[in-house]
């Protein structure tokens, strides 16, 4: 399944796509595999799978802690791709900073990710001006590269980012880092999504600070997708295996239900 079909399927059902994020290897790789199964069972449309990195500038405390736990067990790109190969029926979006990809080898990474049936790669620390070469290498292997638009990004630059992005545009719903501790200004986020809708036909997926079903209901009518990460990691923290997967399933099911936007006059057409 591709990202395009995932967004189209959600739109046909009158809802935003539900895109959860999890950190690969936290607390261990087997738990990650079970959590991916649980997310598929809960109705996730795609999943962002984090590659652990020690200097993650966009990540808040929850994801930094998850990466630290994974790195303590020696989890690297090869391990993440092994888990990705086991996932069935879900478009996987790898979330990695540029340095691990560069160290692994850009062409080697693109080839390996494609071999693991990955759908896309997000690299949040690569600026627009330096994204062309990486994007072309990924695209050659059939991989999308969504790009991020921050709350402070001007309209002209946002249009250029959307023109370079493939798969979807990641709309950052608040300034700062990821995390469930600080609620976004949903009024500003909705205005931003409405503005971006006028600039691009690319699917818009909103994340950062979206952590509860009531948050999702405020974003879903204006976005093509809703991204939730830290809250899911917090949900399974302190557990592993089947227990962790069940905790994730319970929260993911409620978040997925909240993505419904049927009948809302503000429904974005994508």
KAZIBEL-V214735 format. One record per pair of residues at least 24 apart in sequence whose ideal C-beta (glycine too) atoms are under 10 Angstrom apart, sorted by the first residue. I is the first residue (numbers start at 1). J is the second residue. Records with the same first field share a line. If there is no record, write none. Layout:
I = J / J
This chain:
1 = 45 / 46 / 88 / 89 / 90 / 91 / 92 / 117 / 119
2 = 46 / 91 / 119 / 120 / 142 / 144 / 167
3 = 45 / 46 / 91 / 92 / 93 / 119 / 120 / 144 / 146 / 166 / 167 / 168 / 203 / 205 / 225
4 = 91 / 119 / 144 / 166 / 167 / 168 / 203
5 = 45 / 46 / 91 / 119
6 = 44 / 45 / 46 / 90 / 91 / 93 / 119 / 167 / 168 / 203 / 224 / 225
7 = 45 / 46 / 91 / 167 / 168 / 202 / 203 / 204 / 205 / 224 / 225 / 270
8 = 45 / 203 / 224 / 270
9 = 45
10 = 43 / 45 / 46 / 203 / 220 / 224 / 225 / 226 / 256 / 259 / 260 / 261 / 270
11 = 203 / 224 / 225 / 261 / 267 / 268 / 269 / 270
13 = 43 / 45 / 259 / 260 / 261 / 262
14 = 259 / 260 / 261 / 262 / 263 / 264 / 267
15 = 43 / 45 / 216 / 220 / 221 / 224 / 225 / 226 / 256 / 257 / 258 / 259 / 260 / 261 / 262 / 267
16 = 45 / 203 / 204 / 205 / 206 / 216 / 217 / 219 / 220 / 221 / 222 / 223 / 224 / 225 / 226 / 256 / 258 / 259 / 260 / 261 / 267 / 268 / 270
17 = 44 / 45 / 46 / 91 / 168 / 203 / 205 / 220 / 223 / 224 / 225 / 226 / 227 / 256 / 259 / 270
18 = 42 / 43 / 44 / 45 / 46 / 47 / 205 / 216 / 220 / 225 / 226 / 227 / 228 / 252 / 253 / 255 / 256 / 257 / 258 / 259
19 = 44 / 45 / 46 / 47 / 48 / 91 / 93 / 168 / 170 / 205 / 206 / 207 / 224 / 225 / 226 / 227 / 228 / 229 / 259
20 = 44 / 45 / 46 / 47 / 48 / 49 / 90 / 207 / 226 / 227 / 228 / 229 / 231 / 232 / 233 / 248 / 251 / 252 / 255 / 256
21 = 47 / 48 / 49 / 50 / 63 / 66 / 93 / 95 / 122 / 178 / 207 / 227 / 228 / 229 / 230 / 231 / 232 / 233
22 = 47 / 48 / 49 / 50 / 63 / 66 / 83 / 95 / 229 / 232 / 233 / 236 / 244 / 248
23 = 48 / 49 / 50 / 51 / 52 / 56 / 59 / 62 / 63 / 64 / 65 / 66 / 67 / 68 / 69 / 70 / 75 / 80 / 95 / 229 / 230 / 232 / 233
24 = 49 / 50 / 51 / 52 / 66 / 67 / 70 / 75 / 76 / 77 / 79 / 80 / 81 / 82 / 83 / 84 / 92 / 94 / 95 / 96
25 = 49 / 50 / 51 / 52 / 66 / 67 / 69 / 70 / 71 / 72 / 73 / 74 / 75 / 76 / 79 / 80 / 83
26 = 50 / 52 / 63 / 65 / 66 / 67 / 68 / 69 / 70 / 71 / 72 / 73 / 75 / 233 / 236 / 237 / 240 / 244
27 = 66 / 69 / 70 / 72 / 73 / 236 / 237 / 238 / 239 / 240 / 241 / 244
28 = 69 / 70 / 73 / 75 / 240 / 241 / 244
29 = 70 / 73 / 75 / 79 / 80 / 82 / 83 / 86
30 = 83 / 86 / 240 / 241
31 = 236 / 239 / 240 / 241 / 242 / 243 / 244 / 245 / 248
32 = 70 / 75 / 79 / 80 / 83 / 84 / 86 / 87 / 244 / 245
33 = 82 / 83 / 84 / 86 / 87 / 245
34 = 236 / 240 / 241 / 242 / 243 / 244 / 245 / 246 / 248 / 249
35 = 83 / 232 / 233 / 235 / 236 / 240 / 241 / 244 / 245 / 246 / 247 / 248 / 249 / 252
36 = 83 / 84 / 86 / 87 / 88 / 89 / 90 / 92 / 245 / 248
37 = 86 / 87 / 88 / 89 / 90 / 245 / 248 / 249
38 = 232 / 236 / 242 / 244 / 245 / 246 / 247 / 248 / 249 / 250 / 251 / 252 / 253
39 = 87 / 90 / 232 / 245 / 248 / 249 / 252 / 253 / 256
40 = 87 / 88 / 89 / 90 / 249 / 252
41 = 89 / 245 / 248 / 249 / 252 / 253
42 = 248 / 249 / 250 / 251 / 252 / 253 / 254 / 255 / 256 / 257
43 = 249 / 252 / 253 / 255 / 256 / 257 / 259
44 = 89 / 90 / 91 / 228 / 248 / 252 / 253 / 255 / 256
45 = 90 / 91 / 205 / 225 / 226 / 256 / 259
46 = 90 / 91 / 92 / 93 / 119 / 120 / 167 / 168 / 205 / 225 / 227
47 = 84 / 87 / 90 / 91 / 92 / 93 / 95 / 119 / 252
48 = 92 / 93 / 94 / 95 / 120 / 122 / 146 / 170 / 205 / 207 / 227 / 228 / 229
49 = 80 / 81 / 83 / 84 / 87 / 90 / 92 / 93 / 94 / 95 / 96 / 118
50 = 80 / 93 / 94 / 95 / 96 / 97 / 122 / 229 / 233
51 = 75 / 76 / 77 / 79 / 80 / 81 / 94 / 95 / 96 / 97 / 100 / 101 / 104 / 109 / 121
52 = 76 / 77 / 79 / 80 / 96 / 97 / 100
53 = 95 / 96 / 97 / 98 / 99 / 100 / 101 / 125
54 = 97 / 99 / 100
55 = 97 / 99 / 100 / 125
56 = 95 / 96 / 97 / 124 / 125 / 177 / 178
57 = 97 / 124 / 125 / 177
58 = 95 / 97 / 122 / 124 / 125 / 148 / 150 / 172 / 176 / 177 / 178 / 208
59 = 95 / 97 / 124 / 177 / 178 / 179 / 229 / 230
60 = 176 / 177 / 178 / 179 / 180 / 181 / 182 / 208 / 209 / 229 / 230
61 = 177 / 178 / 179 / 180 / 181 / 230
62 = 177 / 178 / 179 / 180 / 181 / 211 / 229 / 230 / 231 / 232 / 233 / 234 / 237
63 = 95 / 177 / 178 / 179 / 229 / 230 / 233
64 = 177 / 178 / 179 / 230
65 = 230 / 233 / 234 / 237
66 = 229 / 230 / 233 / 234 / 236 / 237
69 = 233 / 237
76 = 100 / 103 / 104
77 = 101 / 103 / 104 / 105 / 108 / 109 / 112 / 113
78 = 104 / 112 / 116
80 = 112 / 113 / 116 / 118
81 = 109 / 112 / 113 / 115 / 116 / 117 / 118
82 = 116
83 = 116
84 = 112 / 113 / 115 / 116 / 117 / 118 / 119
85 = 112 / 115 / 116 / 117 / 118
86 = 116
87 = 116 / 117 / 118
88 = 117
90 = 117 / 119
91 = 117 / 118 / 119 / 120 / 144 / 167
92 = 116 / 117 / 118 / 119 / 120 / 121
93 = 118 / 119 / 120 / 121 / 122 / 143 / 144 / 145 / 146 / 167 / 168 / 170 / 205 / 227
94 = 118 / 119 / 120 / 121 / 122 / 123 / 143
95 = 120 / 121 / 122 / 123 / 124 / 146 / 170 / 227 / 229
96 = 121 / 122 / 123 / 124 / 125
97 = 122 / 123 / 124 / 125 / 126
98 = 123 / 124 / 125 / 126 / 127 / 130 / 131 / 134
99 = 123 / 125
101 = 126 / 134 / 137 / 138
102 = 134
106 = 133 / 134 / 137 / 138
107 = 137 / 140 / 141
109 = 134 / 137 / 138 / 141 / 143
110 = 134 / 136 / 137 / 138 / 139 / 140 / 141 / 142 / 143
111 = 137 / 140 / 141 / 143
112 = 141
113 = 138 / 141 / 142 / 143
114 = 138 / 140 / 141 / 142 / 143
115 = 141
117 = 142
118 = 142 / 143 / 144
119 = 143 / 144 / 167
120 = 144 / 145 / 146 / 165 / 166 / 167 / 168
121 = 145 / 146 / 167
122 = 146 / 147 / 148 / 165 / 167 / 168 / 170 / 227
123 = 147 / 148
124 = 148 / 170 / 172 / 178
127 = 161
128 = 153 / 157 / 160 / 161 / 163 / 164 / 165
129 = 160 / 164
131 = 161 / 164 / 165
132 = 164
135 = 164 / 165 / 166
138 = 166 / 167
139 = 166
143 = 167
144 = 168
146 = 170 / 202 / 203 / 205 / 225
147 = 202
148 = 172 / 207 / 208
149 = 192 / 193 / 195 / 196 / 199 / 200 / 204 / 206
150 = 174 / 175 / 176 / 192 / 208
151 = 175 / 176 / 184 / 185 / 188 / 189 / 192 / 208
153 = 192 / 196
155 = 195 / 196 / 198 / 199
156 = 199
158 = 192 / 195 / 196 / 199 / 200
159 = 196 / 198 / 199 / 200
160 = 199
161 = 196 / 199 / 200 / 202
162 = 196 / 199 / 200 / 201 / 202 / 204
163 = 199 / 200 / 202
164 = 202
165 = 200 / 202 / 203
166 = 202
167 = 202 / 203 / 205
168 = 202 / 203 / 204 / 205 / 223 / 224 / 225 / 227 / 270
169 = 193 / 196 / 199 / 200 / 202 / 203 / 204 / 205 / 206 / 223 / 224 / 225
170 = 204 / 205 / 206 / 207 / 208 / 225 / 227
171 = 196 / 204 / 205 / 206 / 207 / 208 / 219 / 222 / 223 / 224 / 225 / 227
172 = 206 / 207 / 208 / 209 / 227
173 = 206 / 207 / 208 / 209 / 210 / 215 / 218 / 219 / 223 / 226 / 227
174 = 206 / 207 / 208 / 209 / 210
175 = 208 / 209
176 = 208 / 209
177 = 208 / 209 / 230
178 = 207 / 208 / 209 / 210 / 211 / 227 / 229 / 230 / 233
179 = 208 / 209 / 211 / 229 / 230 / 231 / 233 / 234
180 = 209 / 210 / 211 / 212 / 215 / 228 / 229 / 230 / 231 / 232 / 233 / 234 / 235
181 = 209 / 211 / 230 / 234
182 = 208 / 209 / 211
183 = 209 / 210 / 211 / 212 / 214 / 215 / 218
184 = 208 / 209 / 210 / 211 / 215 / 218 / 219
185 = 209
186 = 210 / 214 / 215 / 217 / 218 / 219 / 222
187 = 218
189 = 215 / 218 / 219 / 222 / 223
190 = 218 / 219 / 221 / 222 / 223 / 266
191 = 222
192 = 222 / 223
193 = 219 / 221 / 222 / 223 / 224 / 266 / 268
194 = 222 / 266 / 268
196 = 222 / 223 / 268
197 = 222 / 223 / 224 / 268 / 269 / 270
201 = 269 / 270
202 = 270
203 = 268 / 270
204 = 268 / 270
210 = 255 / 258
211 = 235 / 251 / 255
212 = 251 / 254 / 255 / 258
213 = 251 / 253 / 254 / 255 / 256 / 257 / 258 / 259
214 = 258
215 = 255 / 258
216 = 254 / 255 / 256 / 257 / 258 / 259 / 260 / 261
217 = 257 / 258 / 259 / 260 / 261 / 264
218 = 258
219 = 258 / 259 / 261
220 = 258 / 259 / 260 / 261 / 264 / 266 / 267 / 268
221 = 259 / 260 / 261 / 262 / 263 / 264 / 265 / 266 / 267 / 268
222 = 261 / 264 / 266 / 267 / 268
223 = 259 / 261 / 268 / 270
224 = 268 / 269 / 270
225 = 259 / 270
226 = 255 / 256 / 258 / 259 / 261
228 = 252 / 255 / 256 / 258 / 259
231 = 255
